[in-house]
Structure formats: structure tokens, C-alpha cells
């Protein structure tokens, strides 16, 4: 996959106008004032190489920042958007699993929000592009890409992609995981038991560890997603928080990678490491 295909989708709606922004308290205020709330949510598109593009724009930290998740085939990107009051500027930083790092700033022109975005390769080479977001209707937008050389944008767009809003009803209570599951976590000593029924879950682990709450599945993604919202726990600091997970179901074998409750990052792979735990479970 070439850099152009990646850059078409590694961007978000955020915008800072030429007017002074000092009066704005946070990023959410800016997005609301300039009318870009319609961009929040999950979107899909087909890239010019035929691969499906998945994007999610999600508020965090009381709308003082936004996280961005992107997936195209094996490519994955995670970014963070924030407003810097002292510079009256919205910035974007991020990284991808191909070794690239990303830096961007935001503005606005007559078409819509503009992201001037730079990707830095592992060897230090860079490429800069302008990405322009144009609203079509409440459920679609057009993304135009322009090359940038010596600080100047090309007169003609080099690419154009249409994004469609992902239907909200893709998330559902998880009937396919209903049952009792028993296994281990990350090869560690001790048995874990998951009891799931009609969207409710009870989890017991070694050393009197327990969790209870609800589980919501999204079976439309690859890998599939499972979100565990914890209402009671042997560790009170996790109560009211959500563990974001991905899973693979093969007959009565379940592989589940789940983040630490409260983490904003969903695991990308079915493996342990960092804040993620990997469960290998069998249905009883």
C-alpha cells in the first residue's frame, strides 16, 4: 500500500479558523462553533487500491482531545488531536504500525476543514499533503488530497475518496459468546471463567479476582470487537470503566485480547503485551 492511500484516511475533521481562538476553552468548543460535529463517529470507504478503510473519531478527556483509529488491511494508525491554547492551534500527532510517525496542523478554506499532514518514515524521509474535508450530507463526506512542496499546495487534487457513515446498529448484545468459558490468561498460572448471557458478564480469575457488568459486541469489524463495561470488581478503581477488546471465535474456542479497564486504546492484535491481556478460553 502506498503513502497516498494511507494519507487519504489518516486525518480528522478538526479546524482552527483565522479568527482568534483564545476565548475557546477546549477542542469541543472549536468543533461545535465551526460546525464539524457531524464528523464524529465511525466511517468506511473503499480506497483506490480496492481495500476497505475503517475510521473512528472519538472524543476523550471531556472533549479536550480526540482519538483517531484507522485500519486498512494490515495497516493500523492511532492518533491524538488536541488544542494548544498558547499557540491558538489544533495539532495532530500519531503513529502507525509500519514505523511511520505523523504530525499535522489544522485550518479552514472555502471547501472545508484542511489538515496539512506530514508523515515521517523510519529512515527520516518525509512527505507532506493537504487533506480537505467536504461535507456531502449527514452520512457522507468527500476527502480531497493535494501534494505540498516547499510549503505550497498543488493546484489540482491528486486523489478523492467518499466516506460513508457506519450504521450505528452494528453494535449488538453478544449472543454468539453466550455460555460459560474457561481458560487461561497469557499463559499465567490460574484459571479464568467467563459467564456471558444476554449481554451480561461475570468473570472470575485466580486469587479471588472478579468482574461483573455488561458486554457489547461488534461483529462487523475484523477482528471482531467486545467491550466489557464493569459495574462491580474486586479492584474498585475499575468500577464504571470499560475494557476494550477484540476476539476470534472458532467453534468452541475463544481467543480474546482485552485492554486494562479505562484504557482508551483497543488492542490491534490477538496477543498480550502493554496494557492488554490475552485469554485462551474453551466453552464448557
C-alpha positions in Angstrom: 0.0 0.0 0.0 1.5 3.4 -1.0 1.7 6.5 1.1 -1.0 8.2 -0.8 -3.6 5.6 0.2 -2.6 5.8 3.8 -2.6 9.6 3.9 -6.1 9.8 2.3 -7.5 8.5 5.6 -5.1 9.4 8.3 -6.9 12.7 9.2 -9.7 14.2 11.2 -12.2 17.0 11.0 -10.7 19.4 13.4 -10.3 23.1 12.4 -9.0 26.4 13.6 -10.2 29.5 11.7 -8.2 32.6 11.1 -10.2 34.3 13.9 -8.7 34.5 17.4 -9.3 31.3 19.3 -8.3 32.4 22.8 -11.8 32.6 24.0 -12.3 28.9 23.3 -12.0 26.7 26.4 -11.4 23.3 24.6 -11.3 21.4 21.4 -15.0 20.6 21.7 -15.9 24.3 21.7 -14.0 24.8 18.4 -15.6 21.8 16.7 -19.0 23.0 17.7 -18.5 26.6 16.8 -17.3 25.8 13.3 -19.9 23.1 12.6 -17.8 19.9 12.4 -19.6 17.8 14.9 -21.1 15.8 12.1 -17.7 14.1 11.6 -17.8 12.3 15.0 -18.4 8.5 14.7 -17.4 5.6 12.6 -16.9 5.8 8.8 -16.0 3.4 5.9 -14.7 3.9 2.4 -13.0 2.0 -0.4 -9.5 3.1 -1.2 -8.2 3.4 -4.8 -6.5 0.1 -4.3 -9.8 -1.6 -3.5 -9.2 -2.1 0.2 -11.8 -1.2 2.8 -11.0 1.8 5.0 -12.3 1.9 8.6 -12.1 5.1 10.6 -13.3 6.1 14.1 -13.2 9.6 15.6 -14.0 9.6 19.3 -14.0 12.3 22.0 -11.9 11.8 25.1 -11.0 13.8 28.2 -14.3 15.8 28.3 -13.8 16.9 24.7 -10.4 18.3 25.3 -8.9 15.8 22.9 -9.9 13.3 20.3 -8.5 9.9 19.5 -8.4 8.6 15.9 -8.3 4.9 14.9 -7.7 3.9 11.3 -7.5 0.4 9.7 -6.8 -0.5 6.0 -5.9 -4.2 5.6 -2.8 -4.8 7.7 -2.2 -1.1 8.2 -3.2 0.5 11.5 -2.9 4.0 12.8 -3.6 5.6 16.2 -3.6 9.4 16.7 -4.4 12.1 19.1 -5.9 15.5 18.4 -5.6 18.5 20.8 -6.0 22.2 21.0 -2.9 24.2 22.2 -4.3 27.5 23.7 -0.9 29.2 24.0 -0.4 28.8 20.2 -4.2 29.1 19.3 -3.7 25.9 17.2 -5.1 22.5 16.8 -2.4 19.8 16.3 -2.4 16.1 15.5 0.3 13.6 16.4 0.2 9.9 15.7 2.0 6.7 14.7 1.3 3.7 12.5 2.4 0.0 12.6 4.5 0.5 9.5 7.0 2.6 11.5 5.8 6.0 10.4 5.1 9.0 12.7 2.6 11.8 11.9 2.4 15.5 12.6 -0.3 17.9 11.5 -1.9 21.3 11.9 -5.4 22.4 11.0 -7.0 25.3 9.2 -10.0 26.1 7.0 -10.6 27.2 3.4 -13.7 27.7 1.3 -14.2 23.9 0.8 -14.0 22.8 4.4 -11.5 21.7 7.1 -7.9 21.4 6.0 -5.2 19.2 7.5 -1.7 19.8 6.5 -0.2 16.5 7.4 3.4 15.2 7.4 4.4 11.6 7.6 8.0 10.7 8.6 9.4 7.4 7.5 11.7 5.3 9.6 14.7 6.4 7.5 13.8 10.1 8.1 12.3 10.9 4.7 9.1 12.9 4.7 6.1 13.7 2.6 3.6 16.5 3.2 0.0 16.7 2.0 -3.1 18.8 2.4 -6.3 16.9 3.1 -9.6 18.7 2.6 -12.9 17.5 4.2 -16.1 18.4 2.3 -19.5 17.5 3.8 -21.8 15.9 1.3 -24.7 15.2 3.7 -25.1 14.0 7.3 -24.0 10.5 6.3 -21.2 11.1 3.9 -18.2 13.3 3.2 -15.6 13.8 0.4 -11.9 13.8 1.2 -9.6 15.5 -1.3 -5.8 15.1 -1.3 -3.3 17.7 -2.5 0.5 17.3 -2.7 2.5 20.0 -0.9 6.0 21.0 -2.0 8.1 23.8 -0.5 5.1 24.9 1.6 2.8 25.3 -1.4 -0.2 23.2 -2.3 -0.7 21.8 -5.8 -3.5 23.5 -7.8 -5.2 20.2 -8.6 -6.3 17.4 -6.2 -4.3 14.2 -6.7 -7.0 12.0 -5.1 -10.6 11.9 -3.9 -12.4 9.5 -1.7 -16.0 9.3 -0.4 -16.6 8.2 3.1 -20.0 6.8 4.4 -21.1 6.7 8.0 -21.1 3.3 9.5 -24.6 2.3 10.7 -24.9 2.5 14.5 -26.7 -0.8 14.8 -23.6 -2.8 14.1 -23.0 -3.0 17.8 -25.2 -5.6 19.5 -25.5 -7.7 22.6 -23.3 -10.8 22.2 -25.4 -13.9 21.6 -22.5 -15.7 19.9 -20.5 -15.6 23.1 -23.3 -16.7 25.4 -22.2 -19.5 27.6 -19.5 -20.4 30.1 -15.9 -20.1 29.0 -12.9 -21.5 30.9 -9.2 -21.0 30.3 -6.0 -19.1 31.0 -4.7 -15.6 30.5 -1.3 -15.0 28.8 0.0 -18.4 29.9 0.0 -17.3 33.5 -0.9 -19.7 36.3 -4.5 -19.9 37.4 -7.9 -20.4 35.8 -10.3 -17.8 34.4 -14.1 -18.2 33.9 -16.3 -16.0 31.8 -20.1 -16.4 32.1 -21.9 -14.5 29.4 -25.7 -14.3 28.9 -27.9 -11.8 27.1 -25.3 -9.1 27.3 -24.3 -9.6 30.9 -21.0 -11.0 32.0 -19.4 -12.3 35.2 -15.7 -13.0 35.2 -13.7 -14.9 37.9 -9.9 -15.2 38.0 -7.2 -16.5 40.3 -6.6 -15.0 43.7 -10.3 -14.0 44.2 -10.3 -11.7 41.2 -13.8 -10.9 39.9 -15.6 -8.6 37.5 -19.2 -8.2 36.6 -21.0 -5.9 34.2 -22.2 -5.9 30.6 -20.6 -6.9 27.2 -21.4 -5.4 23.8 -20.1 -7.0 20.6 -19.4 -5.5 17.2 -19.3 -8.5 14.7 -18.9 -6.3 11.6 -15.2 -5.5 12.2 -12.2 -7.7 11.6 -11.2 -8.7 14.1 -14.5 -8.6 16.0 -14.8 -6.3 19.0 -16.0 -6.9 22.5 -16.5 -4.0 25.1 -16.8 -5.0 28.7 -18.3 -2.3 30.9 -17.6 -3.1 34.6 -20.1 -2.4 37.3 -18.5 -4.4 40.1 -15.0 -5.5 40.6 -12.5 -6.9 43.2 -10.5 -3.8 42.3 -12.8 -0.8 43.0 -10.7 1.6 40.8 -12.0 -0.3 37.7 -15.7 0.1 38.5 -17.6 2.2 36.0 -14.8 1.7 33.4 -14.7 -0.2 30.1 -12.2 -2.7 28.9 -11.9 -2.6 25.1 -11.3 -6.0 23.4 -11.0 -7.9 20.2 -11.7 -11.6 19.7 -11.7 -14.6 17.4 -14.2 -17.4 17.8 -13.5 -20.8 16.3 -16.3 -23.3 17.2 -15.9 -23.6 21.0 -12.5 -21.9 21.1 -12.4 -18.2 22.0 -9.3 -16.0 21.8 -9.8 -12.6 23.5 -7.4 -9.7 23.9 -8.7 -7.1 26.3 -7.3 -3.7 27.4 -6.9 -2.6 31.0 -10.3 -1.1 32.1 -10.3 2.6 31.5 -7.7 2.5 28.7 -8.6 4.4 25.5 -6.6 2.0 23.3 -8.2 -1.1 21.9 -5.7 -4.0 21.2 -4.8 -4.2 17.5 -3.7 -7.9 17.6 -4.7 -11.0 19.4 -1.6 -11.0 21.6 -0.6 -10.0 25.1 1.6 -7.0 25.9 1.4 -3.5 27.1 -2.0 -3.0 28.7 -3.6 -5.9 27.0 -4.3 -9.4 28.4 -4.7 -12.4 26.1 -7.3 -15.0 27.1 -7.5 -18.5 25.6 -10.9 -20.0 26.5 -13.0 -23.0 25.8 -16.8 -23.2 26.0 -18.0 -25.7 28.6 
